[in-house]
């Protein structure tokens, strides 16, 4: 049955879709955006079915070519990566719809390379999530990274510099990751994640294992823009086309975080990185600093996209904080924040893109009257911002509540203070936009909303942000089941 091959079809569909995009573009370039949306919709539907299968029947193991692991490549799907697959594919599909107008405005006459790269970016990220082979993870990480560099570079003159800086940092990151994988392979003789996990316990006293862990943590921290390794992110998100900023902020850093969770908690023993070597403790303190630093840097910005970029640095810290505390409540909150931050930040970057599309304005102090000019768009912005602050009943409140609860359970009062203080700082930098958009002095402004293909995804993310806040028990139930099975 075809349903037995969905684990590999989610990748094959994307690779074939990217291959045929230039051919479709040569026939009629306007069809490229529809083609990309169709391909990614198929991937989204497959991801939903994979999550359903895992919930109903348990974990999925698919052997490519029928070769039994560890000799062959295995695609392994459990609750965690099925959950992340749905997030990544769903966001990429929504942004592909939004991007038809947005990208056509910001990157005109480049449909053929643009949508080929977009499908490759989506497929690379899905490959990172679905694979059970650690070298395969690296390959897909590079496919996604190369596509991301090229997509960012399409934003104009400043974006070329941003893309180049990102590429340099990404290359350093990839080198660290590959070296870490190489050391693990030298010591275990296998690249299959489950096989490495079974062989590592007898090798934990070796210094080379510590070096491998350090290389993987630093390499993946660069990819995820964990403070202070975030320096590539602000320029990349600011100068990339708005739709590209949206999809990268919502997905690419998140699959990097997923990769770190996968390596630290299923390839390497959780007890080893929590108790024997305090990797998680170090990450949690670095994350706490990053949460506050990102918020303070966001307050200093006047470009709306740059403000949202620094905000991402802070929000990524929340996810690492939950992972670093490594108790069940905090880890649940951290993984839930992958979902909540993806929804919030994609919606906010979409709003920024809609404002740029209609007015060309990027300076937050020039947004006076925008609440009257684009009422639905700005209402969606308010919902996303309130979720970022952590106001109930949004999904942002649910994830922050679990993080604070986990910090209390661990006796880490400092982290509770960090979460509360950062929420206050988040309210400060978003209030500047509220004040200008809704209360600023302005002349009579006529209503002029974004096109419907841009507005519908924006409103959809706003509605989902609230609905999942009200129904937070659904994703929490999935996350808790995986966390309970992994943490000691």
N, C-alpha and C positions, 0 to 999 in steps of 0.2 A: 504494500500500500504506500501511496505517496506520503501519507502522514508519518511513516516510519523514517522518512528522509528529510524532515523539516529542518533539523539542526544544520544540515549542509546546504539545503535549499535557500535558507535566509542569506547565505553568503553567495551562492551561485547565481541567484537572481540579481544581486547587486553587481557582481562582476560582469555578467552578460549584459545587464542594463547599461553599464558604463561603456562597454565595448560598442554597443549599437547606437549610443547617443550621437556620435559624430556622423554616422550614416543617416540617421533621422534628421540631423541638423542640415546636412547637405541637401536633403529633399525639401525641407521647410524648417527654417531655424526657429520659427515661432512655436513649433511642436516640442522643442527640447524641454521646456518647463513642464508641459503636461506629461511628457514621457517620464521625467524625473519623479514627478508626483505619483504617477502610476506605479513605478518600480518600488518606491519607498512605501507606498500604501501596501503593496504585497508583502514587503518585509515587516511592516507593522502588524498586519493580520497574522502572519506566521508567528511573530513574537507573542501575540496574545494567545494563540493556540498552544504554543510551547509552555507558557505560564499555566494555562489550564491543564495541560497534560501532567506537568510536574505536581500541581496541587492535587490532582485526582489520582495519579498512578505512581508518583515518586520520580526520582532523578532519572535523567535520560543520558545514555552513553551511546555515541555513534562512532563507529570505526570507519575512517575513510579508506575506500578500496577494499574493505573487509579485512585489513591488516590489524591483528590484535595488538593493542598497546601492551608493553611500551615500544614495540617495534614500529607500529604505525601511529599516525596522528589520530588523536581522539578529540571529538567535540563532546563536552560534558555540560549538561544543563541541570542546575539545581534551583532552589527557590531564589537565591540571591541573584544569579545572573539572568534568570528568567525575568525577574522583577526589573533589573536594569535594562534588559533588552527592550521591554515595553516602553520604558521611559525614553530611551535613546531613539527608537524607531518612531514613536509617537511625536516627539518634538521635531525630529527631522522632517516628518511628513507635514506637520503644521507649518513649519517655516518655509517649506517648498511652495505651499499655497500662498503664503504671505509674500514670499520673495518674487512672485511673478511681476508685480508692479514695482516693488521696492528695488529689486536688482535691475529691472529694466530702466529705472530712473537713475540709479547711482552707477551702474556698470552697463551702459548701453552698447548694443551690437556685439556682445561677447557671449551669447547664449550657448554656443557649442562647447567651448572649453569650460565655461562656468558650470553648466549642469553635469558635464562629464565628471568634473572634479567633485561636485557636490555629492553625486552618487558614490564615488570612491571614498569620500570622507565618511559618509554614512556606513558604507560596507566595512571600512577599516575599523570603525568603532564597534560595530556589531561583532566583527571577528575577534577583537580583543576580548569581548565579553563571553563569547560562546566557546572559545577554544579551551581544551584541556591540556594543551602542549605549550610549555613555557617559551620555546623558541618561536612557535607559531604566534604567540602573543606579541613578541617583539616585532615580527614581520608585519602583522596587522597594525601595530602601533606606528610603524614607519609609513605604511600606506596612508593611514589617516593623517599623520604629521605632514607628509609631503603635499597632500591635497590641501591641508589647512594653510601651509605657507603660501601656496599659489593663490588660494582664494583671498587671503588677506592682501596680497600684493595687488589685487585688482582694484583696490579702493582709490588709487591715485598716487600722486608723487610721494606724499608722506607715508603712505602705506607700504611703499617699497622698502623704506628704511626700517619700518616696524617689522615687516616680514623677514628682512635680512637678520635683524637682531633676534627674532624668534627662532629663525633657522639655526643661528649659532648656538643659542641656548639649547635648542632641541637636539642638536648634534652632540653637544656635551652630555646631555641627558641620555641619549640613545647609546653613547659609548659606555657610560656607567652601567646602564641596564644590560647591555650585551656582555660586558666583562663579568657582571654578577652572575648572569646565566651561564657563562662559560665556566666560572669557578664551580658552580653547582654541578655542571655536566662532568667536569674533570673528576670530581669527588664521588659522584653517584653513577656515572655512565649511562644516564638516561635523561630525557627531556620531558617525559610525561609527568605532569604535576602530581598525580596520585602516587606514581612510582617513586618520585623524589621524596615525597612526604614519608613513605614507608621506609626508605633507606637512610634518611637524615639522622634519626635519633642516635644511632651509634657513632655519628661523626661530629656531634655537637661540641666536643672538646677541641676540635681542630681550629686553629686561627683562620684558616682559609674560609671557613663557613662564616665567621664574623665579618671578614672582608666582603664576602659575597652579599651578606645582608646589608652592610653599610652602603655598598655600591647601588644595590637595588632601591633602598630607601631614598638615597639622595637623588638618584636618577628619576625615580617616579615623583619625588617631591618637586623637581624642576618642571616636569610635565604638568603637574597639577597646580603649579604656581603657589605653593606653600611659602608664606613669608619666612625668611627674606630672599627666597629663590624665585620671586614673583616678577622680577624686573622686566621680563618680556611682555607681560600681560597688559599693562595699561596702554601702551602704544598700539599693540595689536588690536585690542578691542575698540580703541578710539578711532583708528584710521581705517579699519576694515569696513566694507559695505555693511549696512545695519543688519541685514538678514544674516550675514556671516557672523557678525558679533553675537547675534542672538543664539545661533545654533552652537557656536563654540562655547559661549558662557554656560549654556544649558546642558551640554553633553560632553565635550571633549575633556575638560578637566575632570568630569565625573567618572569617565571610563578609566582615567588614570588613577583616581582614588579607588575605583573598583579593583583595578589590577593590584594596587598596594594591599587592599584587604585580602584579596585572594592569595597573594604570595605569603603575607605575614600570618594568616590564620588558617590556611588549609595546606599550603606547601610546607611552611615552617610551622613547628608546633606552637600554638598560642602560649603555652606555659613558658616556652623558651624565651619568646620576645617580650613577655610580660614580667616574668619573675627572674629568670637566669640572667638575661641581658636586658636592661631597662629601656629597650627601644621605644615601647609605647609611652612610657612615662616621659621620655625626652620629647617625643612628638607632641604630647598634650601640652607641655609647657611652651614649646615653640608656637603651637597653634594659638594658645592664649595670648601670647604677645602679638601674633599676627591679626587676631580678631580686633584688638584695640588699635594697632597701627593702621590697618586697612580702613577702619572707621574714621580715624583722625585725618588720614590722607584724603579720604572721600570728602570730608568737610571743606578741605582746602581747594577743591576743584570748582570751576565755573562752567566747564563743558559738560553737558549732561551725560554723554557717553563715557567720558573719562571718569566722572563721578561714579557711574554704575560699574566701571571697570575696577576701581579701587574698592568699591563695595563688595565685588566678587572676591577680592583678596581676603576681606574680613569674613565673608560667609564660608569660604573654603576652610578657614580656620575653625569654624563651628564643627564641620564634618570631621576634621582631624582631631578636634578636642574629644568628640564622642568616641572615635576609634581609639585614641590614645588612653583614655580612662579605662577602656576595655572591661567594663562590667556590663551586665546584660541591659540595664536601663540606658546607660550612656551610649552603648553601641547601637541599640535600637534607635535612639535619637539621632545619632550620627548618620546612619543609613537612611532614616526617614528624611533627614535634611538634604540628602542627595536629591530626593524627589521634590521636596518643597522648594529648595533653591533653584532647581531646574525650572519649575513652573513659574516662580516669581521672576527670575532674572530674564527668562525668555520673553515673558510678557512685557517687562519694563523696557528691554531693548527694542522690542517691536514698537512700543509707543514712541520711543525716541526716534526710530526710523520713520514712523508716520508723521511726526512733527517736522522732521527734516524734509520729508517728501512734500508736505503741504506748504511749508513756510521757509525752509532752509535755515531755521534757527537752531543753534546748538547751545547758546549761552543761556543758562538758567535764569539770568536776570532780565532776559528779553522775552520771557514767556508770559508777560502780562496779558491777561485776557484770553489765554489759551483755553481756560475752562469754559468760556462761552463760545469760542470759535470751534473747538473740538470736544464737546461735552462728553460723548460716549468714550472717546479715546482717553480723556483725562480721568474719567470715572474708573476706568480699568487700571490706570496708573495708580490711583489712590488705593485701590484694593491690593495691588501688588506691593505697594509701599507699606501698607499696614501689615501685610503678611511678613515683610522683611523686618519690620519693627517687632513683630510677635504679638499682634493684637488678635484676640479671639473674635470670631470662630474660624480664623484662617488656618491653613496647613502650617504656616510658619510658627504659629503659637504652639501647635502640637509638637513639632520637632524640638523647639526651644524648651518646652516644658519637660520633655523626656531627658534632654541634656542636663537641665538644672537638677532634675530629680536624680539622675545618675551621679552628678557631682556631689549632691547631698549624701547619697548612699555611700559614696567613696570617702566621705569626710573632707572633700576638697572645697572648702568654703570660698577659697580664692577664685575658683572657676565660676562659682555662682555669681560672685561680684562682677567678674569679667563679662558674663552673659548679660547681666542687668545693665551694666555700664555701657556696653556696646549697643544694646537696644536703645538706650537713651541717646547715644551719639548718632545712631541710625535715624532716629526721629528728628534730630537736629538737621541733618543734611537733606532729608526729604521735606522737612517743613519749609525750607527755602523755596522749593518748587511749588508746594501748595500755596504758599503766601503769594507768590508772583502770579500763578495761574488763576487763582480764584479770588484773591483780594487785592491784586495790584491795580493801580489806577491806569485806565486805558480808555481809548476812544471807542466809539460804537463799532463793534466787530460783528460781522455776519458769520453765521454758522457755516463751516466748511470742513466737514469730516473727511477722513481718509477714505480711499476707495473701498468698496465692500469686501473685496478679496483680501485686503489688509485688515479691515476692521473686524471681520468675523473671527479670525484666529486670535486677535487681541482680546475680544470679549470672551471667547471660549476659554482662554487661559485664566481670565479673571473669575469666571464662573467656577471652573474646576478648582481654583485655589480655595474658594469658599466651600464648595461641596466636599472636597477631600478633608477640609478642616472639620466639617460636621460629621463626616464618615471616616475619620482618621483610624478607627478601629480596623478597617479593611486592610490598608497597607501595613499597619502595625502588626496585625495578626500574621501576615506573611513573613515580615522581618523577624519577629520574635521567635517564630518556629525555626528559622535558620540560625539565629544567634544562639538559641538554647542548645542546638546540636553541635555548635562549634566551640563556644567558650567553656573552659573547665568549671 
